[in-house]
């Protein structure tokens, strides 16, 4: 009896200790959650910005089950082939359609989950100051661009999978060896471990969210070196499938960036020396923003690269020197600092300029490029700070005060930065104040004013609309002055002139756009200008030139539905009905829900007295738009010609129920049922 009493503490104590640890872990996770939501709550009232429409609001693949299939099996159906990202958008669209708050909440939740997973990973690796490192990452203002911008779901989603894959990998035999810093023989049948397969699946999910995560296996090897001081060939065996899959998907992204996004041409024509200079300066730029995140700019100025300037070589030379110093000091200060720097540089490598990415045409750097990489230096800083505090034996009160001050400052700066992402106007006006010489910023601010002009013009508020148009025009003209060599700076002015009905001026800008696009070998990326020029030429009485431009647009992009439609309209005007019918048919193949194409095709068939085909097209129009009065009226006349007067009368009545003043329906009903519809008194 007494022996059992003596055994009670040895049983109860571990249980109590375990419960205490669980309780502390829950409180720590809640603390990270509270910090993130406190920092990012202003984004809940934000809307969509810049290319969010391409990803969400105007993205047709989010609307249907067929679209979900296209997300996975048709890489060209989305701006980039990141099916995990677009699948998440697909689910959200079917939950709350286009309400932006839902998309913002999910970005915040994913960022919160990443912070919690980072804390767990650092605890597993026994990194000093693990929670503080995760907390600083959670509220560092450099991360705002990735969290507050819906398009950057790529970052927040991929990091969750990245860190989850690492945690699961720690449960494999090789991962356990890493954590325990042992040097025993690894299990050569690693594929028999369920955890290995789960880790591989999570890694693939990370790649399908953003291919920058291809650096994951290299990061694991850096951790192995940090823990054991060496890497053996056998350490590679469990990681080889990760490396091969990562390289394959990274190369596919690079290929699509060239072919689908259009990252080629004069703006990307850099020698390898130039690219090394870009990379060296970018590395130090990002380090500087982590240490002193002010000012943060949505589009940073694009600096000039000149291989003839000796000072520019200091950046890459200094980066290599730091690596060399840390390597030689590893026996005195430990391998941790060098491991952190290698993780940082390796993760950031795809965005350093060695590969063409589209944003390089207006800036070499962006805050969201270091969302993953910045973690390494943040953790290094907190670990060093923690060790110094432990060595100096600071009073706990001082420690709490310092940590609270750092996190409070992070929350305050992040909340301030988040408000910049409220809407396009706040975003571009802030960016313009910090980067006034960017042609891209002026152009996008012009788009904001132009959208306001359209809304006011549609509402009949012409005086205010005129003011908005003048502001848009001024921004477009500044953009042209800053970058006269770029086709789009001429294109936007042509479109503005066309919106105002000044087609002669629009034609001049469109022709210059064509010349610059063809000279740069990038005409396919400005196919829209051929369609726009065709419309302007048609409006000014040059139908043959208009047709030639529509055909050029179709030659460059055979699936360009708008060009097929406009070509069909022009051919119909010239009474070339067979050719028009063919083009309307092609338009409908590409855009089955194009009501006007179906209606016009029905008119062509009616003019050729192909009554059954005309009736079919009008019926499709009525199905797509039950309020289309003209389709009812024209189908009624088809029935008149076919001798089906009762069906014709029903259609004429339906047309008049929608539009009582529709003259073709009035005349039709008078013809088939004169006793019920007396002649109109003119």
C-alpha positions as CSV (number, residue, x, y, z in Angstrom):
1,X,0.0,0.0,0.0
2,X,2.7,2.4,1.0
3,X,4.8,1.3,-2.1
4,X,1.9,2.3,-4.3
5,X,1.6,5.7,-2.7
6,X,5.3,6.3,-3.4
7,X,4.8,5.4,-7.0
8,X,2.0,8.0,-7.5
9,X,4.2,11.1,-8.0
10,X,6.2,9.2,-10.7
11,X,3.0,8.6,-12.7
12,X,1.2,11.8,-12.0
13,X,4.1,14.2,-12.5
14,X,4.7,13.3,-16.2
15,X,1.0,13.6,-16.9
16,X,0.9,17.0,-15.2
17,X,4.1,18.0,-17.0
18,X,2.7,16.9,-20.3
19,X,-0.6,18.7,-19.7
20,X,1.3,21.8,-18.8
21,X,3.3,21.6,-22.0
22,X,0.1,21.1,-24.0
23,X,-1.4,24.1,-22.3
24,X,1.6,26.3,-23.0
25,X,1.6,25.2,-26.6
26,X,-2.1,26.1,-27.0
27,X,-1.4,29.5,-25.5
28,X,1.6,30.0,-27.7
29,X,-0.5,29.2,-30.8
30,X,-3.3,31.4,-29.6
31,X,-0.8,34.2,-29.1
32,X,0.4,33.9,-32.8
33,X,-3.2,33.9,-33.9
34,X,-4.0,37.0,-31.9
35,X,-0.9,38.8,-33.3
36,X,-1.8,38.1,-36.9
37,X,-5.4,39.1,-36.6
38,X,-4.5,42.2,-34.7
39,X,-2.0,43.2,-37.4
40,X,-4.1,42.3,-40.4
41,X,-7.7,43.1,-39.4
42,X,-7.8,46.3,-41.6
43,X,-7.6,44.1,-44.7
44,X,-11.1,42.7,-44.0
45,X,-12.5,45.9,-45.5
46,X,-10.2,45.8,-48.6
47,X,-11.2,44.9,-52.1
48,X,-9.4,43.7,-55.2
49,X,-6.3,45.3,-56.7
50,X,-4.2,45.1,-59.8
51,X,-4.3,41.6,-61.3
52,X,-6.8,40.2,-58.9
53,X,-9.5,40.3,-61.7
54,X,-7.3,37.9,-63.8
55,X,-7.1,35.5,-60.9
56,X,-10.6,35.9,-59.4
57,X,-13.2,38.3,-60.5
58,X,-12.9,37.8,-64.3
59,X,-11.6,34.3,-64.2
60,X,-14.0,32.0,-66.1
61,X,-12.5,28.7,-64.8
62,X,-13.9,29.5,-61.3
63,X,-17.5,29.3,-62.5
64,X,-18.0,25.6,-63.3
65,X,-17.0,22.0,-62.9
66,X,-15.4,22.1,-66.4
67,X,-13.4,25.1,-65.2
68,X,-12.1,23.1,-62.2
69,X,-11.0,20.4,-64.6
70,X,-9.2,23.0,-66.8
71,X,-7.4,24.3,-63.8
72,X,-5.6,20.9,-63.5
73,X,-5.3,19.6,-67.1
74,X,-5.1,22.8,-69.2
75,X,-2.1,24.9,-68.1
76,X,-3.0,27.8,-70.4
77,X,-6.4,28.3,-68.8
78,X,-5.0,30.3,-65.9
79,X,-2.4,33.0,-65.8
80,X,0.1,30.6,-64.2
81,X,0.0,26.9,-63.7
82,X,-0.6,26.8,-59.9
83,X,-3.6,24.4,-59.7
84,X,-3.7,24.3,-55.9
85,X,-4.1,28.1,-55.8
86,X,-6.8,28.3,-58.4
87,X,-8.6,25.3,-56.9
88,X,-8.8,27.2,-53.6
89,X,-10.2,30.2,-55.5
90,X,-12.7,27.9,-57.2
91,X,-13.9,26.6,-53.8
92,X,-14.2,30.1,-52.4
93,X,-16.1,31.4,-55.4
94,X,-18.7,28.7,-54.9
95,X,-18.9,29.5,-51.2
96,X,-19.2,33.3,-51.3
97,X,-18.8,34.2,-55.0
98,X,-16.9,37.5,-55.4
99,X,-17.1,39.0,-51.9
100,X,-13.5,39.9,-51.3
101,X,-13.6,39.6,-47.5
102,X,-13.7,35.8,-47.8
103,X,-10.6,35.6,-49.9
104,X,-8.8,38.0,-47.5
105,X,-9.8,36.0,-44.5
106,X,-8.4,32.8,-46.0
107,X,-5.1,34.5,-46.8
108,X,-4.9,35.7,-43.2
109,X,-5.7,32.2,-41.9
110,X,-3.0,30.6,-44.1
111,X,-0.5,33.1,-42.9
112,X,-1.4,32.4,-39.3
113,X,-1.1,28.6,-39.9
114,X,2.3,29.2,-41.5
115,X,3.4,31.1,-38.4
116,X,2.3,28.3,-36.1
117,X,3.9,25.6,-38.2
118,X,7.1,27.6,-38.3
119,X,7.1,27.8,-34.5
120,X,6.6,24.0,-34.3
121,X,9.4,23.4,-36.8
122,X,11.8,25.6,-34.9
123,X,10.9,23.8,-31.7
124,X,11.7,20.5,-33.3
125,X,15.0,21.9,-34.5
126,X,15.7,23.3,-31.0
127,X,16.3,26.8,-32.3
128,X,16.6,29.4,-29.5
129,X,13.8,31.9,-29.4
130,X,11.5,29.7,-31.6
131,X,8.2,31.4,-30.7
132,X,9.7,34.9,-31.0
133,X,11.0,34.1,-34.5
134,X,7.6,32.8,-35.6
135,X,5.9,35.9,-34.0
136,X,8.2,38.4,-35.8
137,X,7.6,36.6,-39.1
138,X,3.8,36.8,-38.4
139,X,3.8,40.6,-38.0
140,X,6.8,41.7,-40.0
141,X,5.5,44.4,-42.5
142,X,7.5,42.9,-45.3
143,X,4.9,40.1,-45.5
144,X,2.0,42.4,-46.0
145,X,2.2,42.3,-49.8
146,X,1.8,38.5,-49.7
147,X,-1.1,38.4,-47.2
148,X,-3.1,41.5,-48.2
149,X,-2.9,40.9,-52.0
150,X,-5.3,38.1,-52.9
151,X,-3.3,37.1,-56.0
152,X,-0.4,36.2,-53.7
153,X,-2.4,33.3,-52.3
154,X,0.6,31.5,-54.1
155,X,2.9,32.5,-51.2
156,X,0.7,31.9,-48.2
157,X,-0.6,28.6,-49.5
158,X,2.7,27.2,-50.6
159,X,4.4,28.0,-47.3
160,X,1.8,26.1,-45.4
161,X,2.6,23.0,-47.5
162,X,6.3,23.7,-47.4
163,X,6.4,23.7,-43.6
164,X,4.0,20.8,-43.2
165,X,6.2,18.7,-45.5
166,X,9.2,19.5,-43.3
167,X,7.3,18.5,-40.1
168,X,6.2,15.2,-41.6
169,X,9.7,14.5,-43.0
170,X,11.0,14.8,-39.5
171,X,8.9,11.6,-38.8
172,X,10.8,9.6,-41.4
173,X,13.9,7.6,-40.5
174,X,16.1,10.2,-42.3
175,X,14.2,13.1,-40.6
176,X,14.6,11.5,-37.1
177,X,18.4,11.2,-37.8
178,X,18.4,14.9,-38.7
179,X,16.7,16.0,-35.4
180,X,18.8,13.7,-33.3
181,X,22.0,14.7,-35.1
182,X,23.0,11.1,-35.4
183,X,25.3,9.7,-38.1
184,X,24.0,6.1,-38.3
185,X,23.2,4.3,-41.5
186,X,19.9,5.5,-42.9
187,X,17.2,3.0,-43.9
188,X,17.7,2.3,-47.6
189,X,14.0,1.4,-48.0
190,X,12.8,4.9,-47.1
191,X,9.9,4.5,-49.5
192,X,8.3,2.1,-47.1
193,X,7.7,4.9,-44.6
194,X,4.2,6.3,-44.9
195,X,5.5,9.6,-43.5
196,X,7.9,9.8,-46.5
197,X,5.0,9.5,-48.9
198,X,3.0,12.1,-47.1
199,X,5.9,14.5,-47.0
200,X,6.4,14.0,-50.8
201,X,2.7,14.7,-51.4
202,X,2.8,17.9,-49.3
203,X,6.0,19.0,-51.2
204,X,4.2,18.5,-54.5
205,X,1.2,20.5,-53.2
206,X,3.7,23.3,-52.3
207,X,5.2,23.2,-55.8
208,X,1.7,23.3,-57.4
209,X,1.1,26.4,-55.3
210,X,4.3,28.1,-56.1
211,X,7.4,26.6,-57.7
212,X,9.9,28.6,-55.7
213,X,9.4,25.9,-53.1
214,X,11.6,23.6,-55.3
215,X,14.4,24.6,-53.0
216,X,12.9,22.5,-50.2
217,X,15.2,19.4,-50.5
218,X,18.3,21.7,-50.7
219,X,17.0,23.3,-47.5
220,X,16.8,19.9,-45.8
221,X,20.4,19.2,-46.8
222,X,21.5,22.5,-45.3
223,X,19.8,21.5,-42.1
224,X,21.6,18.1,-42.2
225,X,24.9,20.0,-42.5
226,X,24.0,22.4,-39.7
227,X,23.2,19.5,-37.4
228,X,25.9,17.1,-38.3
229,X,28.7,19.1,-39.9
230,X,28.7,17.1,-43.1
231,X,26.6,15.7,-45.9
232,X,27.0,12.2,-47.2
233,X,25.8,10.7,-50.4
234,X,23.4,8.5,-48.5
235,X,21.7,11.6,-47.2
236,X,20.6,12.3,-50.7
237,X,18.8,9.1,-51.3
238,X,15.5,10.0,-49.6
239,X,15.6,13.4,-51.2
240,X,16.3,12.4,-54.8
241,X,12.6,12.2,-55.8
242,X,12.0,15.6,-54.2
243,X,14.9,17.1,-56.2
244,X,13.8,15.6,-59.5
245,X,10.2,16.6,-59.1
246,X,11.2,20.1,-57.9
247,X,13.5,20.7,-60.8
248,X,10.9,19.5,-63.4
249,X,8.2,21.8,-62.1
250,X,10.6,24.7,-61.7
251,X,11.7,24.3,-65.3
252,X,8.1,24.1,-66.4
253,X,7.4,27.4,-64.6
254,X,10.4,29.0,-66.3
255,X,9.1,27.8,-69.6
256,X,5.6,29.1,-69.0
257,X,7.0,32.5,-67.8
258,X,8.6,32.8,-71.2
259,X,5.9,31.3,-73.4
260,X,2.6,32.2,-71.6
261,X,3.5,35.2,-69.5
262,X,5.8,36.8,-72.1
263,X,9.0,37.3,-70.0
264,X,11.4,37.8,-73.0
265,X,12.6,40.7,-75.2
266,X,14.7,43.8,-74.7
267,X,13.6,44.3,-71.1
268,X,15.1,40.9,-70.2
269,X,18.2,41.0,-72.4
270,X,20.9,40.8,-69.7
271,X,24.3,39.1,-69.9
272,X,25.3,36.7,-67.1
273,X,27.5,39.4,-65.6
274,X,24.5,41.8,-65.6
275,X,22.4,39.1,-63.8
276,X,25.1,38.6,-61.2
277,X,25.1,42.3,-60.5
278,X,21.3,42.3,-60.3
279,X,21.4,39.3,-57.9
280,X,24.1,40.8,-55.7
281,X,22.3,44.1,-55.3
282,X,18.9,42.4,-54.8
283,X,20.3,40.2,-51.9
284,X,21.4,43.3,-50.0
285,X,18.2,45.1,-50.8
286,X,16.1,42.4,-49.3
287,X,18.4,42.2,-46.2
288,X,18.0,45.9,-45.8
289,X,14.2,45.7,-45.9
290,X,14.1,42.9,-43.3
291,X,16.2,45.0,-40.9
292,X,14.6,48.4,-41.7
293,X,11.2,48.0,-43.5
294,X,10.8,51.6,-44.6
295,X,9.7,52.6,-47.1
296,X,7.9,49.6,-48.4
297,X,6.8,50.2,-52.0
298,X,4.5,48.1,-54.1
299,X,6.7,48.7,-57.2
300,X,10.2,49.7,-56.4
301,X,12.3,51.8,-58.8
302,X,14.1,49.7,-61.4
303,X,17.8,50.5,-60.9
304,X,20.2,50.7,-63.9
305,X,22.7,47.9,-64.4
306,X,26.0,48.8,-65.9
307,X,28.8,46.3,-66.0
308,X,31.3,49.1,-66.6
309,X,30.7,50.6,-63.2
310,X,33.1,49.1,-60.7
311,X,31.0,50.0,-57.7
312,X,28.2,47.7,-58.8
313,X,30.5,44.7,-58.3
314,X,30.7,45.5,-54.6
315,X,27.2,44.0,-54.0
316,X,27.9,40.4,-55.2
317,X,31.5,40.6,-53.8
318,X,30.3,41.6,-50.4
319,X,27.7,38.7,-50.4
320,X,30.4,36.2,-51.3
321,X,32.7,37.7,-48.6
322,X,30.0,37.2,-45.9
323,X,29.6,33.5,-46.9
324,X,33.4,33.0,-46.8
325,X,33.8,34.7,-43.4
326,X,30.9,32.7,-41.9
327,X,32.5,29.5,-43.3
328,X,35.9,30.2,-41.7
329,X,34.3,31.2,-38.4
330,X,32.0,28.2,-38.2
331,X,34.2,26.5,-35.5
332,X,34.0,29.6,-33.3
333,X,30.5,30.9,-33.8
334,X,28.8,27.7,-34.9
335,X,27.4,26.5,-38.2
336,X,24.0,28.2,-37.6
337,X,24.7,31.6,-39.1
338,X,26.1,30.2,-42.3
339,X,23.2,27.7,-42.6
340,X,20.7,30.5,-42.2
341,X,22.5,32.6,-44.9
342,X,22.6,29.6,-47.3
343,X,18.9,28.9,-46.7
344,X,18.1,32.5,-47.3
345,X,20.1,32.8,-50.6
346,X,19.0,29.4,-51.8
347,X,15.3,30.0,-51.3
348,X,15.6,33.5,-52.8
349,X,17.7,32.3,-55.8
350,X,14.8,32.0,-58.3
351,X,13.9,35.6,-57.8
352,X,17.4,37.1,-58.0
353,X,17.4,37.7,-61.7
354,X,19.0,34.6,-63.0
355,X,15.7,33.5,-64.5
356,X,13.3,35.8,-66.5
357,X,10.2,36.7,-64.5
358,X,7.7,39.2,-65.8
359,X,8.1,41.9,-63.1
360,X,11.7,42.4,-64.1
361,X,10.5,44.7,-66.9
362,X,9.5,47.4,-64.3
363,X,11.4,46.4,-61.1
364,X,14.1,43.8,-60.1
365,X,12.7,43.4,-56.6
366,X,9.4,43.0,-54.8
367,X,8.4,42.4,-51.2
368,X,6.5,39.2,-52.0
369,X,9.6,37.6,-53.5
370,X,11.2,37.0,-50.1
371,X,8.1,35.7,-48.2
372,X,9.7,32.3,-47.9
373,X,13.4,33.3,-47.8
374,X,13.1,36.0,-45.2
375,X,12.3,33.4,-42.5
376,X,15.9,32.2,-42.4
377,X,17.3,35.7,-41.5
378,X,14.4,36.5,-39.1
379,X,15.1,33.2,-37.2
380,X,18.8,33.9,-37.2
381,X,18.3,37.3,-35.7
382,X,16.0,36.0,-32.9
383,X,18.2,33.1,-32.2
384,X,21.3,35.3,-31.8
385,X,19.3,37.8,-29.7
386,X,18.0,35.0,-27.4
387,X,21.5,33.6,-26.9
388,X,22.9,37.0,-26.0
389,X,20.1,37.6,-23.5
390,X,20.7,34.2,-21.9
391,X,24.5,34.8,-21.7
392,X,24.0,38.2,-20.2
393,X,21.3,36.9,-17.8
394,X,18.9,39.8,-18.4
395,X,16.0,40.2,-15.9
396,X,12.8,38.6,-17.2
397,X,11.0,41.9,-17.0
398,X,13.4,43.5,-19.4
399,X,13.1,40.5,-21.8
400,X,9.3,40.8,-21.8
401,X,9.5,44.5,-22.4
402,X,11.9,44.2,-25.3
403,X,9.8,41.4,-27.0
404,X,6.6,43.3,-26.4
405,X,8.1,46.5,-27.9
406,X,9.3,44.6,-31.0
407,X,6.0,42.9,-31.6
408,X,4.0,46.0,-30.9
409,X,6.1,47.9,-33.5
410,X,5.6,45.1,-36.0
411,X,1.8,45.1,-35.5
412,X,1.7,48.9,-35.8
413,X,3.8,49.0,-39.0
414,X,1.9,46.1,-40.5
415,X,-1.6,47.7,-39.8
416,X,-0.3,50.9,-41.5
417,X,1.0,49.0,-44.5
418,X,-2.2,46.9,-44.9
419,X,-4.3,50.0,-45.4
420,X,-2.4,50.8,-48.6
421,X,-4.0,47.7,-50.1
422,X,-7.6,48.8,-49.5
423,X,-8.3,49.5,-53.1
424,X,-6.5,50.4,-56.4
425,X,-6.6,54.1,-55.7
426,X,-4.9,53.8,-52.3
427,X,-2.4,51.4,-53.7
428,X,-1.3,53.4,-56.7
429,X,-1.4,56.8,-55.1
430,X,0.9,55.5,-52.3
431,X,3.2,53.8,-54.8
432,X,3.3,57.0,-56.9
433,X,4.3,59.1,-53.9
434,X,7.3,56.7,-53.3
435,X,8.2,55.9,-56.9
436,X,7.1,58.9,-59.1
437,X,9.3,57.9,-62.1
438,X,7.7,54.5,-62.8
439,X,5.8,54.3,-66.1
440,X,3.9,51.3,-64.8
441,X,2.6,53.2,-61.7
442,X,1.4,56.1,-63.8
443,X,-0.3,53.7,-66.3
444,X,-2.1,51.9,-63.5
445,X,-3.2,55.1,-61.8
446,X,-4.5,56.1,-65.2
447,X,-6.6,52.9,-65.3
448,X,-8.1,53.8,-62.0
449,X,-9.2,57.2,-63.2
450,X,-10.5,55.7,-66.5
451,X,-12.6,53.2,-64.6
452,X,-14.1,56.1,-62.6
453,X,-14.8,58.0,-65.9
454,X,-16.7,55.0,-67.3
455,X,-18.8,54.7,-64.2
456,X,-19.6,58.4,-64.1
457,X,-20.2,58.5,-67.9
458,X,-22.6,55.6,-67.6
459,X,-24.5,57.4,-64.8
460,X,-24.8,60.6,-66.9
461,X,-22.6,62.7,-64.7
462,X,-20.7,64.2,-67.6
463,X,-19.0,67.1,-65.8
464,X,-17.4,64.9,-63.3
465,X,-16.7,62.3,-65.9
466,X,-14.8,64.8,-68.0
467,X,-12.5,65.6,-65.0
468,X,-11.8,61.9,-64.5
469,X,-10.9,61.4,-68.1
470,X,-8.6,64.4,-68.0
471,X,-6.8,62.8,-65.0
472,X,-6.5,59.5,-66.8
473,X,-5.2,61.1,-69.9
474,X,-2.6,63.0,-67.9
475,X,-1.3,59.8,-66.3
476,X,-1.1,58.0,-69.6
477,X,0.8,60.8,-71.1
478,X,3.4,60.8,-68.3
479,X,3.7,57.0,-68.7
480,X,4.4,57.6,-72.4
481,X,7.0,60.2,-71.7
482,X,8.8,57.9,-69.2
483,X,8.8,54.8,-71.5
484,X,8.2,55.8,-75.2
485,X,9.9,52.6,-76.4
486,X,7.2,50.4,-74.9
487,X,4.1,49.4,-77.0
488,X,1.6,49.5,-74.1
489,X,2.3,53.2,-73.3
490,X,1.0,54.0,-76.8
491,X,-1.8,51.4,-76.6
492,X,-3.5,52.8,-73.5
493,X,-3.6,56.3,-75.1
494,X,-5.2,54.8,-78.2
495,X,-7.8,53.1,-76.1
496,X,-8.5,56.3,-74.3
497,X,-9.0,58.2,-77.5
498,X,-11.3,55.5,-78.8
499,X,-13.4,55.6,-75.7
500,X,-13.9,59.3,-76.3
501,X,-14.8,58.7,-80.0
502,X,-11.6,60.3,-81.3
503,X,-10.9,57.4,-83.7
504,X,-8.4,59.3,-85.9
505,X,-6.1,60.0,-82.9
506,X,-6.7,56.4,-81.7
507,X,-5.5,55.1,-85.0
508,X,-2.2,57.0,-84.7
509,X,-1.5,55.5,-81.3
510,X,-2.5,52.0,-82.4
511,X,-0.2,52.1,-85.4
512,X,2.7,53.2,-83.3
513,X,1.9,50.3,-80.9
514,X,2.0,47.9,-83.8
515,X,5.4,49.2,-85.0
516,X,7.0,48.9,-81.6
517,X,5.5,45.5,-80.9
518,X,6.6,44.1,-84.2
519,X,10.1,45.6,-83.9
520,X,10.6,44.0,-80.5
521,X,9.4,40.6,-81.7
522,X,6.5,40.6,-79.2
523,X,3.6,41.3,-81.5
524,X,1.7,38.3,-80.2
525,X,1.6,40.0,-76.7
526,X,-0.2,43.0,-78.3
527,X,-2.7,41.1,-80.4
528,X,-5.4,43.3,-78.9
529,X,-4.1,46.3,-80.7
530,X,-5.0,44.7,-84.1
531,X,-8.5,44.2,-83.0
532,X,-8.8,47.7,-81.6
533,X,-7.3,49.2,-84.7
534,X,-9.8,47.3,-86.8
535,X,-12.7,48.8,-84.8
536,X,-11.2,52.3,-85.2
537,X,-10.7,51.8,-89.0
538,X,-14.3,50.5,-89.3
539,X,-15.6,53.5,-87.5
540,X,-13.7,55.9,-89.8
541,X,-14.9,54.2,-93.0
542,X,-12.0,51.9,-93.8
543,X,-13.6,48.4,-93.8
544,X,-11.0,46.6,-95.9
545,X,-8.2,47.7,-93.6
546,X,-10.3,46.8,-90.6
547,X,-10.8,43.3,-92.0
548,X,-7.0,43.0,-92.6
549,X,-6.3,43.9,-89.0
550,X,-8.9,41.4,-87.6
551,X,-7.4,38.7,-89.7
552,X,-3.9,39.6,-88.4
553,X,-5.2,39.3,-84.8
554,X,-6.6,35.9,-85.6
555,X,-3.4,34.8,-87.2
556,X,-1.5,35.7,-84.1
557,X,-4.1,34.2,-81.7
558,X,-6.5,31.8,-83.5
559,X,-8.7,31.5,-80.4
560,X,-9.3,35.2,-80.1
561,X,-13.1,35.3,-80.0
562,X,-13.5,39.1,-80.1
563,X,-11.5,39.3,-83.3
564,X,-13.6,36.6,-84.9
565,X,-16.8,38.4,-83.9
566,X,-15.7,41.8,-85.1
567,X,-14.6,40.3,-88.4
568,X,-18.0,38.6,-88.8
569,X,-19.7,41.9,-88.2
570,X,-17.6,43.7,-90.8
571,X,-18.2,40.8,-93.3
572,X,-22.0,41.0,-92.6
573,X,-22.0,44.7,-93.4
574,X,-20.4,43.9,-96.8
575,X,-23.2,41.3,-97.4
576,X,-20.6,38.5,-97.5
577,X,-23.0,36.4,-95.5
578,X,-21.3,33.0,-96.0
579,X,-18.0,34.3,-94.7
580,X,-19.8,36.1,-91.9
581,X,-21.7,32.9,-90.9
582,X,-18.4,31.1,-90.7
583,X,-16.8,33.7,-88.4
584,X,-19.9,33.9,-86.2
585,X,-19.8,30.1,-86.0
586,X,-16.1,30.2,-84.9
587,X,-17.0,32.9,-82.3
588,X,-19.6,30.7,-80.8
589,X,-17.3,27.7,-80.7
590,X,-14.9,29.8,-78.6
591,X,-17.6,31.7,-76.6
592,X,-20.8,29.6,-76.6
593,X,-22.6,32.2,-74.4
594,X,-22.0,35.1,-76.7
595,X,-25.6,36.3,-77.1
596,X,-24.9,38.9,-79.8
597,X,-23.0,36.4,-81.9
598,X,-26.0,34.0,-81.8
599,X,-28.4,36.8,-82.6
600,X,-26.3,38.1,-85.5
601,X,-25.9,34.6,-86.9
602,X,-29.7,34.1,-86.7
603,X,-30.0,37.3,-88.8
604,X,-27.6,36.0,-91.4
605,X,-29.6,32.8,-91.7
606,X,-32.8,34.8,-91.9
607,X,-31.5,36.9,-94.7
608,X,-30.6,33.7,-96.6
609,X,-34.0,32.3,-95.8
610,X,-32.4,29.4,-93.9
611,X,-35.4,29.4,-91.6
612,X,-34.8,26.4,-89.4
613,X,-31.2,27.5,-88.6
614,X,-32.3,31.0,-87.9
615,X,-35.1,29.8,-85.5
616,X,-32.5,27.7,-83.7
617,X,-30.2,30.7,-83.1
618,X,-33.0,32.9,-81.9
619,X,-34.1,30.2,-79.5
620,X,-30.5,30.0,-78.1
621,X,-30.6,33.8,-77.6
622,X,-33.9,33.6,-75.8
623,X,-32.5,30.8,-73.6
624,X,-29.4,32.8,-72.7
625,X,-31.4,36.0,-72.3
626,X,-35.1,35.6,-71.8
627,X,-35.5,39.4,-72.0
628,X,-34.2,39.7,-75.5
629,X,-37.2,41.3,-77.2
630,X,-35.6,41.5,-80.7
631,X,-34.9,37.7,-80.7
632,X,-38.6,37.0,-80.1
633,X,-39.6,39.4,-82.8
634,X,-37.2,37.9,-85.4
635,X,-38.2,34.4,-84.5
636,X,-41.8,35.5,-85.0
637,X,-40.9,36.6,-88.5
638,X,-39.2,33.2,-89.2
639,X,-42.5,31.6,-88.2
640,X,-44.4,34.0,-90.5
641,X,-42.3,33.0,-93.4
642,X,-42.7,29.3,-92.5
643,X,-46.5,29.8,-92.4
644,X,-46.8,29.1,-88.6
645,X,-48.9,32.1,-87.7
646,X,-50.0,31.0,-84.2
647,X,-46.3,30.5,-83.2
648,X,-45.5,33.8,-84.7
649,X,-48.2,35.6,-82.8
650,X,-47.0,34.1,-79.5
651,X,-43.5,35.4,-80.2
652,X,-44.6,38.8,-81.2
653,X,-46.7,39.1,-78.0
654,X,-43.7,38.0,-75.9
655,X,-41.5,40.6,-77.6
656,X,-44.1,43.4,-76.9
657,X,-44.5,42.3,-73.3
658,X,-40.8,43.1,-73.0
659,X,-40.7,46.2,-75.2
660,X,-44.2,47.6,-76.1
661,X,-42.6,50.0,-78.7
662,X,-40.7,47.4,-80.7
663,X,-41.9,48.1,-84.2
664,X,-41.0,44.8,-85.9
665,X,-43.1,43.0,-83.3
666,X,-46.0,45.5,-83.7
667,X,-46.0,45.0,-87.5
668,X,-45.7,41.3,-87.2
669,X,-48.6,40.9,-84.8
670,X,-50.7,43.2,-87.0
671,X,-49.9,40.9,-89.9
672,X,-50.7,37.6,-88.3
673,X,-53.6,38.8,-86.0
674,X,-55.0,42.0,-87.4
675,X,-58.3,41.6,-85.6
676,X,-56.5,41.5,-82.3
677,X,-53.9,44.1,-83.1
678,X,-55.2,47.1,-85.1
679,X,-52.9,49.1,-87.2
680,X,-50.7,51.6,-85.4
681,X,-51.8,55.2,-85.9
682,X,-48.8,57.0,-87.4
